[in-house]
Amino acid sequence: MTVADGSEHYLISGRTHHRTVFRPGDWAERLMGVIILFVGERRPGIHIASTRLAMPVVDTGVKCLIVSGELRSVCPEAFDFVVGFAEDNDLPVAVRFSCGDGAARSGPARVD
């Protein structure tokens, strides 16, 4: 995912708050597919590359999904769905900010 300097993104972890691995193993890819379908249906004029709004990654050995904060403005319904999915499945969401030095900074997970 290309992350612009100063941009906000969300890291949804595949390890629940109770430290169990979330299943199925391809959950992040499936959720990314749902985001693409959601955006395509709600905003047909917007052609997106999956790597711009959501991308499965492995972070410290755990499957995760990075969701761009841009999704919130591009398709609020998709953003709400993803956040609801994480909450319903007890998956932690960390808010991260990219910085001009190329590093990422974490902030408290607050998704309003």
Order of alpha helices (4+ residues) and beta strands (2+ residues): beta-alpha-alpha-beta-beta-alpha-alpha-beta-beta
